[in-house]
Amino acid sequence: MINVVRRSQILGLMAMDSGTASRFDTVEEVWIDDKGRVSFIEGSQGYTPLEQVFVIGPDAVLTYSSSLVSQPTNLRRLYQLPVRSPMAETLGWVEDFLFDWETGDIAAYILAGDIAAPFGGRAVLYPEDVEVIEAEAVVVREGAKEHLQSESEGLKGFLSEKSQQVKNLVRTMGDRLKSLVSPNDKPEVVRVKIKEVHDELEASGKHDKNALQQAAQFLQDEWESFQEAANRAGDRVKNALNSAWKHLTKKQA
């Protein structure tokens, strides 16, 4: 959950080449492929493959390359896609969604319409309750309604829903911990080291104690996914460069 963001959070952000720090586009939409994963980010100038994304921050989407592609085939718009039961009954629609910008996996759907009425108009649906994402609708599994949660309850474990101060502290602590924690460390050892970094930052007097505690707790809960994301970073750079080269050679052909 370390790299999960909301679709609505990145709309309007600048798209910038991380190598040159130059702006080349503005994010307008997020698209999924026929497997239901986010695969492209659309801007006013073209489409950026998700694999080209270096990091998504509060002010910009940084990419490995400014190379854009023309509209790919077989893309689907998840935003406002109808939500239906297995019996084809329309229940509502997708009002927003959270996705992992490294893998493209959908982490949660925020629904509106009749299905969300008992939750104040917006309800959270998790991927395990989705039967299939078709071109015309998201089809939920039988009994999915029973697993819905309110927006505040269903999303409380996601970093994207924390304050920017907490997000920054998670990254600061995470960067410090990369040099302290080894892949073979047991969970109890990791907990001790997270507390050490927490106490170190707290002693500096530069950080809000509540935000620092939230950041430490998040890392305690999500350390495994944090390590997995760090381990994928090298492969991601290689894949991004290969993808950029492929798109470049296609243009020149």
Rosetta silent file (secondary structure, phi, psi, omega in degrees, C-alpha in Angstrom):
SEQUENCE: MINVVRRSQILGLMAMDSGTASRFDTVEEVWIDDKGRVSFIEGSQGYTPLEQVFVIGPDAVLTYSSSLVSQPTNLRRLYQLPVRSPMAETLGWVEDFLFDWETGDIAAYILAGDIAAPFGGRAVLYPEDVEVIEAEAVVVREGAKEHLQSESEGLKGFLSEKSQQVKNLVRTMGDRLKSLVSPNDKPEVVRVKIKEVHDELEASGKHDKNALQQAAQFLQDEWESFQEAANRAGDRVKNALNSAWKHLTKKQA
SCORE:     score description
SCORE:     0.000 S_00000001
   1 L     0.000    2.929 -175.403    0.000    0.000    0.000 S_00000001
   2 L   -69.552  -28.318 -176.386    3.072    2.228    0.035 S_00000001
   3 L  -111.687   23.974 -177.839    2.626    3.302   -3.605 S_00000001
   4 E   -88.673  133.734  177.122   -1.160    3.533   -3.688 S_00000001
   5 E  -134.416  161.187  173.339   -2.802    6.771   -4.852 S_00000001
   6 E   -86.222  145.940  172.441   -6.311    7.906   -5.727 S_00000001
   7 H   -54.767  -47.797 -175.123   -7.199    8.641   -9.311 S_00000001
   8 H   -65.138  -21.852 -179.167   -8.669   11.966   -8.209 S_00000001
   9 H   -74.467  -24.375 -175.447   -5.442   12.893   -6.407 S_00000001
  10 H  -103.155   -9.500  177.193   -3.333   12.904   -9.550 S_00000001
  11 L   -63.832  132.316 -179.129   -5.697   14.623  -11.982 S_00000001
  12 L    89.806   -9.125  178.653   -4.290   18.035  -12.849 S_00000001
  13 L   -71.568  151.066  173.440   -0.763   17.205  -11.690 S_00000001
  14 E   -70.060  142.126  169.257    2.194   18.136  -13.872 S_00000001
  15 E  -101.721  121.958 -174.227    3.918   15.290  -15.689 S_00000001
  16 E  -128.440  141.366  174.375    7.662   15.917  -15.509 S_00000001
  17 E   -74.492  118.940 -176.131   10.736   14.150  -16.856 S_00000001
  18 L   -66.924  -23.905 -179.315   12.754   13.214  -13.752 S_00000001
  19 L   -77.875  -35.833 -176.439   16.026   13.416  -15.683 S_00000001
  20 L  -109.217   -8.208 -177.477   15.611   16.930  -17.045 S_00000001
  21 L    58.637   29.016 -179.630   13.082   18.312  -14.503 S_00000001
  22 E  -105.370  139.468  178.557   11.074   19.607  -17.458 S_00000001
  23 E   -80.470  134.531  179.969    7.302   19.621  -17.625 S_00000001
  24 E  -129.362   -5.566 -179.273    5.879   17.894  -20.688 S_00000001
  25 E  -168.581  176.562  175.262    2.196   17.277  -19.899 S_00000001
  26 E  -132.573  132.462 -175.495   -0.703   17.528  -17.436 S_00000001
  27 E   -70.535  127.995  179.780   -2.559   14.481  -16.117 S_00000001
  28 E  -119.097  -27.501 -179.073   -6.161   14.313  -17.333 S_00000001
  29 E  -160.236  159.852  177.627   -7.222   10.675  -16.944 S_00000001
  30 E  -120.807  131.947 -174.229   -6.166    7.220  -15.782 S_00000001
  31 E  -120.474  145.411  175.171   -6.911    4.191  -17.970 S_00000001
  32 E  -105.994  161.636  176.576   -7.086    0.455  -17.305 S_00000001
  33 L   -96.719 -173.225 -176.924   -6.384   -2.405  -19.717 S_00000001
  34 L   -74.318   -3.274  173.879   -8.570   -5.419  -20.459 S_00000001
  35 L   -97.332   -0.763  177.219   -7.109   -7.190  -17.413 S_00000001
  36 L    85.941   14.003  178.149   -8.396   -4.467  -15.098 S_00000001
  37 L  -105.340  145.883  174.086   -4.997   -2.942  -14.268 S_00000001
  38 E   -65.730  128.342 -176.278   -4.055    0.695  -14.674 S_00000001
  39 E  -126.537  -24.566 -179.114   -1.753    0.798  -17.690 S_00000001
  40 E  -140.979  147.921  170.719   -1.680    4.384  -18.991 S_00000001
  41 E  -111.426  124.582 -177.960   -1.934    7.930  -17.713 S_00000001
  42 E   -95.253  138.698  174.557   -3.461   10.302  -20.231 S_00000001
  43 E  -124.470 -177.552  179.637   -2.417   13.922  -20.574 S_00000001
  44 L   -69.162  -19.936 -176.874   -3.316   16.753  -22.886 S_00000001
  45 L  -102.384  -17.092 -177.794   -0.371   15.798  -25.151 S_00000001
  46 L   161.833 -160.263 -175.136   -0.626   12.008  -25.198 S_00000001
  47 E  -115.474  135.383  176.309   -0.383    8.817  -23.157 S_00000001
  48 E  -109.944  121.440  176.677    2.328    7.807  -20.680 S_00000001
  49 E   -61.017  140.412 -178.729    2.729    4.078  -19.946 S_00000001
  50 H   -58.636  -32.087 -179.171    2.458    3.425  -16.218 S_00000001
  51 H   -66.051  -12.596  177.289    5.800    1.611  -16.329 S_00000001
  52 H   -86.835   -6.917 -177.460    7.403    4.976  -17.176 S_00000001
  53 E   -76.612  125.857  178.570    6.318    6.507  -13.858 S_00000001
  54 E   -86.545  -47.286  177.257    9.242    7.113  -11.502 S_00000001
  55 E  -163.580  149.410  173.546    7.241    8.472   -8.571 S_00000001
  56 E  -111.049  116.268 -179.498    3.930   10.225   -7.929 S_00000001
  57 L  -108.400 -175.731 -177.981    4.279   13.130   -5.533 S_00000001
  58 L   -69.170  -22.255 -175.058    1.900   15.767   -4.177 S_00000001
  59 L  -117.962  -14.419 -174.915    2.663   18.227   -6.990 S_00000001
  60 E  -159.586  156.418  169.495    3.798   16.171   -9.968 S_00000001
  61 E  -101.222  113.383 -179.912    4.056   12.803  -11.651 S_00000001
  62 E   -93.624  135.275 -177.377    7.757   12.218  -12.327 S_00000001
  63 E  -121.224  162.055  176.141    8.638    9.861  -15.158 S_00000001
  64 L   -75.008  -20.701 -176.142   11.753    8.122  -16.425 S_00000001
  65 L  -152.811  154.204  176.481   11.135    9.596  -19.857 S_00000001
  66 L   -95.503   10.987 -179.902    9.033   12.280  -21.532 S_00000001
  67 L   -68.212  126.888  179.068    8.241    9.905  -24.384 S_00000001
  68 L  -112.223  156.134  177.943    4.498    9.850  -25.140 S_00000001
  69 E  -121.429  157.989  175.168    2.492    7.405  -27.215 S_00000001
  70 L   -73.274  172.778 -173.722   -0.653    7.823  -29.285 S_00000001
  71 L   -57.666  117.733  179.095   -3.911    6.372  -27.983 S_00000001
  72 L   -72.067  162.082  177.375   -3.360    2.666  -27.260 S_00000001
  73 L   -87.220  162.062  174.417   -5.996    0.098  -28.149 S_00000001
  74 L    63.397   26.989  174.988   -8.158   -1.842  -25.671 S_00000001
  75 L   -87.785  150.887  179.063   -8.125    0.835  -22.975 S_00000001
  76 E  -131.164  142.879  176.431  -11.067    1.241  -20.614 S_00000001
  77 L   -92.466  116.548 -179.639  -12.210    4.151  -18.493 S_00000001
  78 L   -80.723  -32.371 -179.143  -12.909    2.928  -14.970 S_00000001
  79 L   -60.246  127.175  179.500  -14.183    6.264  -13.686 S_00000001
  80 L    65.072   16.666  173.460  -18.008    6.304  -13.626 S_00000001
  81 L   -68.790  133.647 -179.905  -18.195    2.791  -15.042 S_00000001
  82 E   -59.426  149.529  175.883  -21.521    1.212  -13.947 S_00000001
  83 E  -111.642  127.540 -176.124  -21.462   -1.372  -11.159 S_00000001
  84 E  -128.361  156.279  175.693  -23.732   -4.387  -11.651 S_00000001
  85 L   -81.792  169.893  176.377  -24.725   -7.518   -9.796 S_00000001
  86 L   -60.521  -19.787  179.511  -24.188  -11.017  -11.246 S_00000001
  87 L   -94.320   14.326  176.936  -27.845  -10.799  -12.363 S_00000001
  88 L    70.415   20.049  175.332  -27.069   -7.630  -14.396 S_00000001
  89 L   -81.119  127.735  178.790  -28.851   -5.318  -11.929 S_00000001
  90 E   -75.837  124.562 -174.878  -27.312   -1.830  -11.977 S_00000001
  91 E  -107.534  -23.020 -176.699  -26.248   -0.936   -8.441 S_00000001
  92 E   164.868 -147.367 -179.936  -24.303    2.290   -8.901 S_00000001
  93 E  -153.965  165.847  177.843  -21.038    3.421  -10.450 S_00000001
  94 E   -83.676  113.752 -179.107  -17.321    3.864   -9.756 S_00000001
  95 E   -89.590  -28.006  179.506  -16.846    7.384   -8.420 S_00000001
  96 E  -165.474  169.920  176.610  -13.115    7.046   -7.699 S_00000001
  97 E  -158.120  157.029  177.435  -10.503    4.345   -7.188 S_00000001
  98 E  -110.682  140.271  179.503   -7.126    3.731   -5.620 S_00000001
  99 E  -143.899  155.887  177.316   -4.318    1.989   -7.484 S_00000001
 100 E   -86.632  116.048 -175.036   -0.689    0.998   -7.021 S_00000001
 101 L   -74.375   -7.605  174.302    1.334    3.112   -9.460 S_00000001
 102 L   -86.910  -41.296 -174.842    4.116    0.498   -9.540 S_00000001
 103 L  -103.401  -22.465 -175.518    2.016   -2.536  -10.417 S_00000001
 104 L    85.748   -4.568 -178.473   -1.179   -0.995  -11.808 S_00000001
 105 L   -67.632  138.313  174.204   -3.284   -3.119   -9.461 S_00000001
 106 E   -75.033  130.470 -178.760   -6.527   -1.594   -8.219 S_00000001
 107 E   -98.367  -29.507  179.325   -6.423   -1.365   -4.413 S_00000001
 108 E  -167.783  148.669  175.892   -9.979   -0.159   -3.755 S_00000001
 109 E  -110.353  136.402  173.804  -13.044    1.154   -5.559 S_00000001
 110 E  -105.666  115.600 -173.405  -15.081    4.064   -4.225 S_00000001
 111 E  -102.071  151.964  174.044  -18.675    3.574   -5.298 S_00000001
 112 E  -130.652  171.728 -178.467  -21.615    5.948   -5.571 S_00000001
 113 L   101.058 -165.299 -175.997  -25.298    5.411   -6.346 S_00000001
 114 H   -57.180  -38.915 -177.836  -27.861    3.169   -4.657 S_00000001
 115 H   -63.150  -25.079 -177.421  -25.266    0.667   -3.471 S_00000001
 116 H   -99.327   -3.833 -176.710  -23.501    3.422   -1.513 S_00000001
 117 H   -55.607  -41.734  179.810  -26.621    5.097   -0.060 S_00000001
 118 H   -67.069  -10.107 -177.331  -26.366    3.319    3.337 S_00000001
 119 H  -112.786   24.598  178.575  -22.825    4.692    3.684 S_00000001
 120 L    82.104   15.873  176.086  -23.562    8.358    3.114 S_00000001
 121 L   101.287  -10.107  177.815  -23.325    8.194   -0.666 S_00000001
 122 L  -142.484  126.408 -178.210  -19.813    6.721   -1.015 S_00000001
 123 E  -129.887  151.477 -178.585  -18.808    3.146   -0.207 S_00000001
 124 E  -100.972  127.163  176.023  -15.555    1.216   -0.488 S_00000001
 125 E  -115.882  134.113  179.718  -15.421   -2.037   -2.459 S_00000001
 126 L   -96.331  155.121 -175.625  -12.302   -4.200   -2.429 S_00000001
 127 H   -56.244  -31.697 -178.034  -10.936   -6.083   -5.469 S_00000001
 128 H   -66.500  -14.407  177.791  -11.695   -9.506   -3.995 S_00000001
 129 H   -98.787   11.052  176.572  -15.413   -8.703   -4.316 S_00000001
 130 E  -101.564  125.289  178.716  -15.157   -7.965   -8.038 S_00000001
 131 E   -76.066  -50.052 -178.514  -16.098  -10.793  -10.372 S_00000001
 132 E  -163.675  151.015  172.503  -14.907   -9.156  -13.595 S_00000001
 133 E  -107.185  109.041  178.616  -14.349   -5.750  -15.160 S_00000001
 134 L   -95.310  172.862  179.259  -16.076   -5.660  -18.506 S_00000001
 135 L   -65.060  -28.982 -175.408  -16.025   -2.874  -21.060 S_00000001
 136 L  -101.654  -14.816 -174.988  -19.550   -1.850  -19.996 S_00000001
 137 L  -168.154  158.361  167.429  -19.537   -2.503  -16.241 S_00000001
 138 E   -93.852  119.079 -179.451  -17.815   -3.702  -13.093 S_00000001
 139 E   -98.970  120.946 -177.815  -19.572   -6.921  -12.092 S_00000001
 140 E   -92.538  158.831  179.448  -19.429   -7.629   -8.351 S_00000001
 141 L   -74.603  160.349  173.585  -19.584  -11.016   -6.697 S_00000001
 142 L   -60.625  131.474  179.720  -22.659  -12.359   -4.931 S_00000001
 143 L    85.911    3.644 -178.572  -22.703  -10.983   -1.388 S_00000001
 144 H   -60.713  -33.604 -179.080  -20.363   -8.068   -2.170 S_00000001
 145 H   -57.480  -32.996 -177.121  -22.806   -5.618   -0.575 S_00000001
 146 H   -70.292  -17.681 -177.083  -22.213   -7.254    2.799 S_00000001
 147 H  -101.323   -1.913 -179.495  -18.509   -6.406    2.660 S_00000001
 148 L   -65.056  150.791  176.040  -18.846   -2.724    1.792 S_00000001
 149 E  -133.626  162.117  175.166  -17.478   -0.117    4.178 S_00000001
 150 E   -67.220  161.276 -178.154  -17.772    3.622    4.536 S_00000001
 151 H   -60.531  -44.770 -177.313  -15.088    5.713    2.859 S_00000001
 152 H   -66.997  -37.587 -178.869  -13.453    6.757    6.122 S_00000001
 153 H   -78.173  -43.563 -174.179  -13.413    3.232    7.523 S_00000001
 154 H   -71.313  -22.594 -175.773  -12.521    1.362    4.354 S_00000001
 155 L  -110.442    6.434 -172.527   -9.563    3.552    3.382 S_00000001
 156 L   -66.085  -20.086 -179.448   -8.006    4.288    6.759 S_00000001
 157 L   -89.127    0.187 -177.114   -5.113    1.876    6.191 S_00000001
 158 L   -93.639  135.897  179.168   -3.936    3.514    2.956 S_00000001
 159 H   -62.020  -31.214 -178.982   -1.039    5.982    2.956 S_00000001
 160 H   -60.699  -21.674 -177.686   -2.827    8.030    0.284 S_00000001
 161 H   -94.565   -2.303  177.844   -5.442    8.980    2.889 S_00000001
 162 L   -82.384  166.397  176.563   -2.913   10.270    5.417 S_00000001
 163 L   -68.553  158.884  179.161   -1.870   13.902    5.703 S_00000001
 164 H   -61.683  -31.568  178.445    1.031   15.101    3.569 S_00000001
 165 H   -63.049  -43.542  178.600    3.049   15.487    6.753 S_00000001
 166 H   -66.698  -42.754  178.583    2.606   11.792    7.572 S_00000001
 167 H   -57.722  -44.751 -179.874    3.406   10.787    3.977 S_00000001
 168 H   -63.376  -39.319 -179.338    6.647   12.768    4.086 S_00000001
 169 H   -69.540  -35.803  176.522    7.628   11.194    7.405 S_00000001
 170 H   -60.209  -43.635 -179.961    6.944    7.683    6.077 S_00000001
 171 H   -67.819  -41.412  178.867    9.355    8.368    3.216 S_00000001
 172 H   -61.631  -48.200  179.849   11.949    9.955    5.523 S_00000001
 173 H   -66.327  -39.992 -179.760   11.813    7.049    7.968 S_00000001
 174 H   -62.009  -42.307  178.475   11.736    4.515    5.139 S_00000001
 175 H   -62.988  -39.373  178.943   14.877    5.954    3.540 S_00000001
 176 H   -67.557  -38.656 -175.661   16.664    5.814    6.899 S_00000001
 177 H   -73.380  -23.754 -179.845   15.536    2.254    7.552 S_00000001
 178 H   -58.349  -31.160 -179.330   16.773    0.938    4.197 S_00000001
 179 L   -89.919   -7.996 -176.812   20.322    1.153    5.534 S_00000001
 180 L  -106.315  -27.495 -174.642   19.432   -0.334    8.933 S_00000001
 181 L  -104.960  130.630  176.937   17.179   -3.268    8.096 S_00000001
 182 L   -98.897  157.700 -178.708   18.436   -6.350    6.275 S_00000001
 183 L   -58.437  -24.087 -176.209   16.215   -8.717    4.260 S_00000001
 184 L   -93.043   -0.902 -179.876   16.772  -11.455    6.873 S_00000001
 185 L   -65.512  135.543  177.748   15.698   -9.389    9.881 S_00000001
 186 L   -76.247  159.250 -177.610   12.773  -10.867   11.780 S_00000001
 187 H   -52.904  -39.333 -178.829    9.629   -8.765   12.405 S_00000001
 188 H   -67.061  -31.427  177.258   10.559   -8.108   16.031 S_00000001
 189 H   -71.002  -41.530  178.234   13.962   -6.764   14.924 S_00000001
 190 H   -61.442  -41.995  179.065   12.304   -4.515   12.339 S_00000001
 191 H   -59.303  -42.363  179.746    9.944   -3.172   15.004 S_00000001
 192 H   -63.212  -42.518 -177.650   12.882   -2.247   17.225 S_00000001
 193 H   -70.632  -35.808  174.929   14.660   -0.450   14.390 S_00000001
 194 H   -62.651  -41.856  178.405   11.527    1.463   13.385 S_00000001
 195 H   -64.479  -37.389  178.748   11.196    2.607   16.993 S_00000001
 196 H   -61.828  -44.355  179.196   14.847    3.668   17.013 S_00000001
 197 H   -67.361  -39.654  176.429   14.323    5.852   13.930 S_00000001
 198 H   -57.994  -48.925 -177.694   11.072    7.201   15.424 S_00000001
 199 H   -65.183  -35.732  178.711   12.841    8.131   18.668 S_00000001
 200 H   -63.151  -46.141  179.764   15.725    9.699   16.746 S_00000001
 201 H   -70.228  -36.725  178.737   13.382   11.959   14.761 S_00000001
 202 H   -64.346  -38.998 -178.827   11.292   12.758   17.820 S_00000001
 203 H   -65.717  -23.895  179.606   14.395   13.817   19.745 S_00000001
 204 H   -69.479  -21.657  179.307   15.209   16.346   17.017 S_00000001
 205 L    71.991   12.348 -175.792   12.084   18.301   17.976 S_00000001
 206 L   -98.245   -4.889 -172.686   11.408   19.106   14.318 S_00000001
 207 L  -127.356  147.327  176.678    8.378   16.883   13.780 S_00000001
 208 L   -65.196  130.059 -174.226    4.815   16.708   15.036 S_00000001
 209 H   -65.029  -39.600 -179.478    4.605   13.826   17.510 S_00000001
 210 H   -66.196  -43.856  178.611    1.209   12.591   16.345 S_00000001
 211 H   -63.776  -39.041  179.594    2.264   12.587   12.683 S_00000001
 212 H   -65.041  -39.899  178.781    5.497   10.818   13.611 S_00000001
 213 H   -66.808  -39.768  177.631    3.595    8.144   15.519 S_00000001
 214 H   -63.200  -40.598  179.523    1.229    7.599   12.583 S_00000001
 215 H   -64.963  -42.935  179.658    4.192    7.236   10.229 S_00000001
 216 H   -63.983  -41.756 -179.831    5.905    4.732   12.527 S_00000001
 217 H   -65.518  -39.451  178.959    2.708    2.709   12.891 S_00000001
 218 H   -62.123  -44.130  179.802    2.187    2.654    9.137 S_00000001
 219 H   -66.157  -35.575  176.102    5.704    1.318    8.585 S_00000001
 220 H   -60.778  -43.319 -176.393    5.167   -1.298   11.288 S_00000001
 221 H   -75.220  -31.941 -170.253    2.024   -2.494    9.517 S_00000001
 222 H  -117.511   20.199 -174.555    3.325   -2.230    5.969 S_00000001
 223 H   -60.816  -37.756 -178.667    7.040   -2.951    6.215 S_00000001
 224 H   -61.504  -44.549  179.451    6.827   -6.071    4.066 S_00000001
 225 H   -69.659  -31.079  176.971    5.192   -4.194    1.178 S_00000001
 226 H   -63.728  -44.185  179.093    7.699   -1.349    1.652 S_00000001
 227 H   -66.145  -40.100  179.146   10.594   -3.790    1.229 S_00000001
 228 H   -61.572  -41.520  179.061    8.955   -5.401   -1.795 S_00000001
 229 H   -64.012  -40.346  179.018    8.585   -1.978   -3.442 S_00000001
 230 H   -65.278  -38.823 -179.850   12.246   -1.194   -2.756 S_00000001
 231 H   -69.305  -27.769  179.783   13.329   -4.530   -4.227 S_00000001
 232 H   -79.741  -14.654 -171.677   11.290   -3.879   -7.378 S_00000001
 233 H   -58.247  -44.588 -178.896   12.868   -0.480   -7.953 S_00000001
 234 H   -62.562  -46.099  178.518   15.885   -1.761   -9.889 S_00000001
 235 H   -63.463  -34.946 -178.575   13.826   -3.926  -12.223 S_00000001
 236 H   -65.383  -41.179  178.139   11.389   -1.058  -12.730 S_00000001
 237 H   -61.428  -45.736 -179.862   14.137    1.278  -13.942 S_00000001
 238 H   -61.320  -45.384 -179.644   15.368   -1.339  -16.409 S_00000001
 239 H   -65.331  -37.960 -179.552   11.843   -2.027  -17.704 S_00000001
 240 H   -64.926  -43.004  179.495   11.097    1.684  -18.009 S_00000001
 241 H   -65.914  -39.625  177.422   14.210    2.330  -20.079 S_00000001
 242 H   -63.792  -39.459  179.882   13.445   -0.643  -22.310 S_00000001
 243 H   -66.650  -43.662 -179.791    9.891    0.607  -22.789 S_00000001
 244 H   -62.326  -40.369  178.952   11.027    4.136  -23.634 S_00000001
 245 H   -65.008  -40.275  179.366   13.497    2.763  -26.188 S_00000001
 246 H   -62.057  -45.058  179.683   10.797    0.591  -27.754 S_00000001
 247 H   -66.548  -35.836  179.860    8.410    3.532  -28.146 S_00000001
 248 H   -65.903  -44.879 -179.098   11.215    5.694  -29.551 S_00000001
 249 H   -66.748  -31.685  176.717   12.212    3.143  -32.172 S_00000001
 250 H   -64.723  -39.929  179.954    8.547    2.723  -33.198 S_00000001
 251 H   -64.119  -38.394 -175.454    8.315    6.459  -33.828 S_00000001
 252 H   -79.302  -18.769 -178.332   11.444    6.423  -35.967 S_00000001
 253 L   -68.856    0.000    0.000   10.356    3.393  -38.005 S_00000001
